[in-house]
Amino acid sequence: MKPYVRNPDKAIKAQAMSYLQNLFTVITVLNLGLAVAVIFLERRNVAATWAWLMVLFFLPVAGFLLYLILGQNLSKRKLYNINKESETMLAGLIDTQRFELRRGNIRFNDPSTVQYRDMIYMNLTSGSALFTQDNDVEIFTDGNEKFESLIRTIIQAERHVHLMYFIVRNDRLGNRLMRVLTEKAREGVQVRFLYDHIGSSSLDKSFFKNFIEAGGQAAAFFPSKIRYLNMRLNYRNHRKLVIVDGKYGYVGGFNVGDEYLGLSPRFGYWRDTHLRITGRAVHQMQMRFMSDWNLASTVMMEWDPSLFPAEDFIGNVGVQIISSGPNDPVEHIRNAYIKLIHSAKESIYIQTPYFIPDDSVLTALKMAVLSGVDVRLMIPKKPDYKLVYWASYSYLGELLRVGMKCYLYEKGFLHAKTIVVDGKAASVGTANIDIRSFRLDFEVNAVIYNTETAARLKSVFEADMADSRQLTYKDYQARPRIHKFRESCTRLLSPIL
């Protein structure tokens, strides 16, 4: 009688199945733990919570890794250590201005903007955004004009040049700017360059070599501690700021690269909006740069009165510089957008490359349309990120249905982030009308209270309409079913895109 011989292949398969079952159990427990963390511990926005739960459910392994990399909540962490002297001074200025606003003691250079006093108070109280009225504002809509102005201003710098950009390219424009900065550093001007590590991922150390040897300083925001692995990948510094001698400030949508000069075959003409501000609003931009620099750099910026020159500026434009980021539980820029929308009596003109509003912004826009306000939205016809573009389209129908006018910019790529209300108040900056800008990215906007400047921005929108095609509700309804399907799918992920 032959002895019984166990089938080795069958034993191996059984062992493999046991390993798979154990692995599935571990993944299930991890996913359950993450779900509990998302729901009960992180206390996220409800839409973002459901989006993450969906990712964890449909992509158990990949979703777990994505959450580890993209799902951190920075709002519970203290990232910025504010200098005691500057913190005390700022607190005193805020308290004084709040008192003056409550008493009605502030005289507005432009009487028609008095109606925004409550908004100014909100931004001051919530976002520490001081209100200044001695500013002059120049508007740029073309990259060539903006960078020619910027380089001229840098060449004239006497004390310091501070730059912060999300994207910096090692191309013709990037190298031209770096040569100018290197020369200023050799002259003894203090030059600091802060860039986002992920946004400028194509840069290597050689780009800054001559600049650093000349005495310049460079720092990367949230760099990868391990190559190809960045646990703060989802939280980027999207701000674009330049401050020269504490007197001149640039803020807006242009990054540093040849495509922003309209030289990219993919995008063609690049349509953006940027501001050059002269006045005490630049001091607020300086404080923003100082905080971000000290978070990113090992060489700290110390408090120095020369960074905030006490000059008598001759402008008359009211400005508040508003910042927001994932470290702050209050979405200051989102709130400012909502306040502007609710203040509208006649018109709201919005330009943004990405339109993924949260429920509060979407509801505010619907209410404005239904109240008889002329609401116009302009987005690019040509997308740069398809998933975001499809999600944007999914929101248009709700507003087109109630009477909003939508325009698709066709001349090139529209990257401007502006909102103009009643031709009296406006916001220009780095924040898009999307959830990422509201909650995930570090952003900065200039809110302007001045009829002349707001009217110029409104005219810019109207000029862009000549290079746009109006999208009607009938056109929107007639789009192919496959487009409707993909838009519905991407909308589910819009809170975390």
C-alpha positions in Angstrom: 0.0 0.0 0.0 1.4 3.4 -1.1 1.8 6.0 1.6 -0.3 9.2 1.3 1.7 12.1 -0.2 0.2 15.6 0.3 -0.1 17.7 -2.9 2.6 20.3 -2.5 0.9 22.7 -5.0 -2.3 22.5 -3.1 -0.5 23.3 0.2 1.3 26.3 -1.3 -2.0 27.6 -2.7 -3.7 27.2 0.7 -0.8 29.0 2.4 -1.0 31.8 -0.1 -4.7 32.2 0.4 -4.1 32.3 4.1 -1.6 35.2 3.7 -4.0 37.0 1.4 -6.8 36.7 3.9 -4.6 38.0 6.7 -3.4 40.9 4.5 -7.0 41.7 3.6 -7.9 41.7 7.3 -5.0 44.0 8.1 -6.0 46.4 5.3 -9.6 46.3 6.4 -8.6 47.2 10.0 -6.3 50.0 8.8 -9.0 51.4 6.6 -11.5 51.2 9.4 -9.0 53.0 11.7 -8.5 55.7 9.1 -12.2 56.1 8.6 -12.6 56.6 12.3 -9.8 59.2 12.3 -11.3 61.0 9.3 -14.8 61.1 10.9 -14.2 61.6 14.6 -10.7 63.0 15.0 -9.8 65.2 12.1 -13.2 67.0 12.1 -12.9 67.8 8.4 -15.4 69.4 6.1 -18.3 67.0 5.5 -17.7 66.9 1.7 -14.0 66.2 2.1 -14.8 63.5 4.7 -17.1 61.7 2.3 -14.6 62.0 -0.6 -11.9 60.4 1.5 -14.2 57.6 2.7 -15.0 56.9 -0.9 -11.3 56.7 -1.8 -10.6 54.4 1.1 -13.5 52.2 0.2 -12.9 51.8 -3.5 -9.0 51.9 -3.3 -8.2 50.1 0.0 -4.4 49.9 -0.5 -3.8 52.9 -2.7 -6.3 54.9 -0.7 -4.4 54.2 2.5 -1.2 55.4 0.9 -2.9 58.5 -0.6 -4.3 59.4 2.8 -0.9 59.1 4.5 0.6 61.5 1.9 -2.3 63.8 1.1 -4.7 63.6 4.1 -2.8 65.3 6.9 -4.7 68.0 8.8 -2.4 71.0 9.4 -5.0 73.1 11.1 -4.2 71.6 14.5 -0.5 72.3 14.2 1.2 75.6 15.0 3.5 76.2 12.0 4.3 79.8 12.4 6.3 81.2 15.3 5.7 85.0 15.2 8.3 87.3 16.5 7.1 88.7 19.9 7.9 92.3 18.9 6.1 92.2 15.6 3.2 90.2 17.2 2.7 92.9 19.9 2.9 95.7 17.4 0.5 94.1 15.0 -2.0 93.4 17.8 -1.9 97.0 18.9 -2.5 98.3 15.4 -5.4 95.8 14.9 -7.1 96.8 18.2 -6.7 100.5 17.4 -8.2 100.1 13.9 -11.1 98.0 15.1 -11.9 100.7 17.7 -11.8 103.4 15.0 -14.0 101.4 12.6 -16.6 100.7 15.3 -16.7 104.4 16.2 -16.9 105.4 12.6 -13.8 107.5 12.9 -12.0 106.3 9.8 -12.4 108.7 6.8 -12.6 106.8 3.5 -10.7 108.3 0.6 -13.4 107.0 -1.7 -16.8 107.7 -0.1 -18.5 105.1 -2.2 -16.6 102.3 -0.5 -17.9 103.2 3.0 -20.4 100.4 2.5 -17.6 97.8 2.8 -16.8 98.9 6.4 -18.2 95.7 7.8 -16.2 93.6 5.4 -13.0 95.5 6.3 -13.8 94.9 10.0 -14.3 91.1 9.4 -11.0 90.8 7.5 -9.3 92.8 10.3 -10.8 90.8 13.1 -10.6 87.3 11.6 -7.5 87.6 9.4 -5.4 90.4 11.0 -5.6 92.2 7.7 -4.9 95.9 8.3 -6.7 98.5 6.2 -4.5 101.1 4.5 -5.5 103.9 2.1 -2.2 105.4 0.9 -1.7 102.9 -1.8 -1.2 103.2 -5.6 -2.2 100.1 -7.7 -1.0 99.3 -11.2 -2.7 96.4 -13.1 -0.8 93.9 -15.4 -2.7 91.5 -17.6 0.3 90.5 -19.8 3.4 88.6 -18.5 5.9 90.5 -20.6 4.7 93.8 -19.1 4.6 92.4 -15.6 8.1 91.0 -15.7 9.6 94.1 -17.4 8.2 96.2 -14.6 9.4 93.7 -11.9 12.9 93.6 -13.2 13.1 97.4 -13.5 12.0 97.7 -9.9 14.5 95.0 -8.7 17.4 96.8 -10.5 16.5 100.0 -8.6 16.5 98.1 -5.2 18.7 99.6 -2.5 18.2 97.5 0.6 16.4 94.2 0.0 14.4 92.1 -2.5 12.1 89.3 -1.3 10.5 86.9 -3.8 8.1 84.1 -3.2 6.8 82.0 -6.2 4.9 78.7 -6.5 6.5 77.8 -9.9 10.0 78.8 -10.9 11.3 77.4 -14.2 15.0 76.9 -15.3 14.3 78.5 -18.6 14.9 81.9 -20.4 12.8 84.0 -18.0 13.9 82.1 -14.9 17.6 82.6 -15.8 17.1 86.2 -16.7 15.5 86.9 -13.4 18.2 85.0 -11.5 21.0 86.9 -13.3 19.4 90.2 -12.1 19.0 88.9 -8.6 22.6 87.6 -8.5 23.9 91.0 -9.6 21.9 92.8 -6.9 23.3 90.3 -4.3 26.8 91.2 -5.4 26.0 94.9 -4.9 25.2 94.1 -1.3 21.4 94.1 -1.5 19.8 91.5 0.7 18.0 89.1 -1.7 15.9 86.2 -0.4 14.1 83.8 -2.8 11.4 81.4 -1.5 9.9 78.8 -3.8 7.5 75.9 -3.4 9.4 72.6 -3.6 6.7 70.7 -5.4 5.6 73.5 -7.7 9.2 74.1 -8.7 10.2 70.4 -8.6 12.2 70.7 -11.9 14.8 73.0 -10.2 18.1 71.7 -9.0 20.7 73.2 -6.8 22.8 74.5 -9.8 20.0 77.0 -10.6 20.8 78.9 -7.4 24.6 78.3 -7.4 25.9 81.6 -8.6 23.1 83.5 -6.7 24.1 81.9 -3.4 27.8 82.4 -4.0 27.0 86.1 -4.6 25.4 86.3 -1.2 21.8 85.6 -2.0 19.6 83.2 0.0 17.2 80.6 -1.3 14.8 78.3 0.6 12.3 75.7 -0.4 8.8 75.5 1.2 7.9 72.1 2.6 10.7 70.2 0.8 10.8 66.4 0.5 12.9 65.0 3.4 13.0 61.7 1.6 13.5 61.8 -2.2 10.2 61.2 -4.1 8.3 61.0 -0.9 6.7 64.2 0.6 4.3 63.8 3.4 3.1 67.4 2.9 2.6 66.9 -0.8 -1.0 68.1 -0.6 -0.2 71.5 1.1 1.6 73.8 -1.3 2.6 77.4 -1.0 0.7 78.9 -3.9 1.6 82.5 -3.1 3.3 84.8 -5.5 4.8 87.8 -3.8 7.7 90.2 -4.4 8.6 93.0 -2.0 11.3 95.5 -2.9 12.7 97.8 -0.2 9.5 97.5 1.7 7.9 100.1 -0.7 6.9 98.1 -3.8 4.9 94.9 -3.8 3.8 92.5 -6.5 1.0 90.0 -6.0 -1.2 88.0 -8.5 -1.3 85.0 -10.7 2.0 85.0 -12.7 4.7 82.5 -11.8 8.2 82.5 -13.2 8.5 80.6 -16.5 8.4 81.1 -20.3 4.8 79.9 -20.5 3.8 83.0 -18.5 5.2 85.1 -21.4 2.9 83.3 -23.9 5.8 81.1 -25.2 4.3 77.7 -24.5 2.9 75.9 -27.6 0.5 74.0 -25.4 -1.2 77.1 -23.9 -0.4 79.9 -26.3 -1.2 83.4 -25.0 -1.2 83.4 -21.2 -3.8 85.8 -19.8 -3.3 86.6 -16.1 -3.8 89.4 -13.6 -1.1 90.8 -11.4 -0.8 94.0 -9.3 2.1 96.3 -8.4 1.3 98.1 -5.1 3.1 101.1 -3.7 2.1 102.0 -0.1 1.7 100.7 3.4 -0.2 97.6 2.1 3.3 96.4 1.1 4.2 96.2 4.8 1.5 93.5 5.2 3.0 91.7 2.2 6.4 91.9 3.9 5.0 90.4 7.1 3.6 87.5 5.1 6.9 86.9 3.4 8.8 87.0 6.7 6.5 84.4 8.3 6.8 82.0 5.3 10.5 82.5 5.0 11.1 81.8 8.7 9.0 78.6 8.4 11.0 77.4 5.4 14.6 78.7 6.0 17.2 77.8 8.5 18.5 81.4 8.3 15.8 83.4 10.1 14.7 86.9 9.3 14.9 89.1 12.4 12.6 92.1 13.0 14.1 95.2 11.5 12.4 98.6 11.1 14.1 99.1 7.7 11.8 96.3 6.4 8.9 98.6 7.0 9.9 102.1 6.0 7.9 104.9 7.6 7.3 107.0 4.5 4.5 109.2 3.4 3.0 107.4 0.4 0.9 109.5 -1.9 -1.6 106.9 -3.1 -5.3 106.9 -2.3 -6.4 103.3 -2.8 -7.8 101.3 0.1 -6.2 97.8 0.3 -6.3 94.8 2.7 -3.8 91.9 2.2 -5.6 88.7 3.2 -3.8 85.3 3.7 -5.1 81.9 4.2 -3.7 78.4 4.5 -4.4 74.8 5.8 -2.8 75.7 9.1 -5.7 78.0 9.9 -9.2 76.7 10.7 -10.7 79.9 9.3 -10.9 80.2 5.5 -10.2 83.9 5.4 -10.1 84.3 1.6 -13.2 82.1 1.1 -15.0 84.3 3.6 -13.9 87.5 1.9 -15.3 86.1 -1.4 -18.6 85.3 0.2 -18.8 88.8 1.8 -18.1 90.5 -1.5 -20.7 88.4 -3.3 -23.4 89.2 -0.6 -22.5 92.9 -0.8 -23.3 93.1 -4.6 -26.2 95.2 -5.7 -25.6 95.4 -9.4 -22.8 93.1 -10.8 -20.3 90.4 -10.0 -17.5 89.6 -12.5 -15.4 86.6 -11.7 -12.3 85.2 -13.6 -10.8 82.0 -12.4 -9.0 79.0 -14.1 -10.6 76.5 -11.8 -14.2 76.8 -10.5 -14.9 74.3 -7.8 -16.9 76.3 -5.2 -18.0 74.9 -1.9 -21.6 74.9 -0.9 -21.4 78.4 0.8 -19.9 80.1 -2.3 -22.2 78.3 -4.7 -25.3 79.3 -2.6 -24.1 82.9 -2.4 -23.7 83.1 -6.2 -27.2 81.6 -6.7 -28.7 84.1 -4.3 -27.0 86.9 -6.1 -28.3 85.8 -9.5 -31.8 85.3 -8.1 -31.7 88.7 -6.5 -31.2 90.3 -9.9 -27.4 90.8 -9.7 -25.6 90.5 -13.1 -23.3 87.6 -12.3 -20.7 86.8 -14.9 -18.1 84.0 -14.7 -15.1 83.5 -17.1 -13.1 80.3 -17.2 -10.6 79.0 -19.8 -11.9 77.0 -22.7 -8.6 75.1 -22.8 -7.9 73.1 -19.6 -4.5 72.5 -18.1 -5.7 69.8 -15.6 -8.5 67.8 -17.0 -9.9 66.3 -13.8 -10.2 69.8 -12.3 -11.7 71.1 -15.5 -14.3 68.4 -15.6 -15.2 69.0 -12.0 -15.5 72.7 -12.7 -18.0 72.0 -15.5 -20.2 70.0 -13.2 -20.9 73.2 -11.1 -21.8 75.4 -14.1 -25.2 74.0 -14.8 -26.6 75.0 -11.4 -25.7 78.6 -12.0 -26.6 78.7 -15.7 -30.0 77.3 -14.8 -30.8 80.3 -12.6 -29.4 82.9 -15.0 -25.7 83.3 -14.5 -23.7 84.2 -17.6 -20.6 82.1 -18.4 -17.8 82.8 -20.8 -15.2 80.5 -22.1 -11.9 82.3 -22.8 -10.5 81.2 -26.2 -7.5 83.4 -27.0 -5.2 81.3 -24.9 -5.2 80.2 -21.3 -6.9 82.2 -18.6 -5.2 82.1 -15.2 -6.5 85.3 -13.6 -8.0 85.1 -10.1 -10.2 88.2 -9.8 -13.6 89.2 -8.6 -15.1 92.6 -9.1 -18.3 93.8 -7.4 -20.4 96.7 -8.5 -17.3 98.4 -10.0 -16.4 99.5 -6.4 -14.5 96.7 -4.7 -12.3 93.9 -6.0 -10.0 91.0 -5.1 -6.9 90.0 -7.0 -4.4 87.4 -5.9 -3.4 83.8 -6.0 -6.5 82.1 -4.7 -8.8 80.4 -7.3 -12.5 79.9 -6.7 -12.0 76.4 -5.7 -11.9 74.2 -2.6 -8.1 73.6 -2.9 -7.4 77.3 -2.6 -9.9 77.7 0.2 -8.6 74.9 2.4 -5.4 73.2 1.2 -3.0 75.8 -0.3 -1.3 78.7 1.2 -2.7 81.8 -0.6 -2.7 85.6 -0.5 -5.0 88.1 -2.1 -5.2 91.9 -2.2 -8.8 93.2 -1.6 -9.2 96.6 -3.1 -11.7 99.3 -2.1 -11.5 101.9 -4.8 -13.9 102.8 -7.6 -11.3 103.7 -10.1 -9.2 100.6 -9.7 -12.3 98.3 -9.6 -13.7 99.9 -12.7 -10.4 99.2 -14.5 -10.6 95.6 -13.5 -14.2 95.4 -14.7 -13.1 96.9 -18.0 -10.4 94.2 -18.3 -13.2 91.5 -17.9 -15.3 93.2 -20.6 -12.4 93.4 -23.0 -11.7 89.6 -22.4 -15.3 88.9 -23.4 -14.3 89.8 -27.0 -11.9 86.8 -26.9 -14.5 84.5 -25.3 -17.5 82.4 -26.3 -20.6 82.5 -24.1 -21.8 79.2 -22.8 -25.6 79.1 -22.6 -27.6 76.7 -20.5 -28.9 75.2 -23.7 -25.3 74.5 -24.8 -24.5 73.0 -21.4 -27.5 70.6 -21.6 -26.5 69.5 -25.1 -23.0 68.2 -24.2 -22.4 64.5 -24.8 -23.4 61.9 -22.2 -19.9 60.8 -21.6 -19.0 64.4 -20.6 -21.9 64.4 -18.1 -20.7 61.1 -16.7 -17.1 62.1 -16.2 -18.1 65.4 -14.7 -20.4 63.7 -12.2 -17.5 61.3 -11.2 -14.9 64.1 -10.8 -17.4 66.2 -8.8 -17.4 63.5 -6.1 -13.7 64.0 -5.7 -13.7 67.8 -6.0 -13.2 68.5 -2.2 -9.8 66.8 -2.4 -8.7 67.6 -6.0 
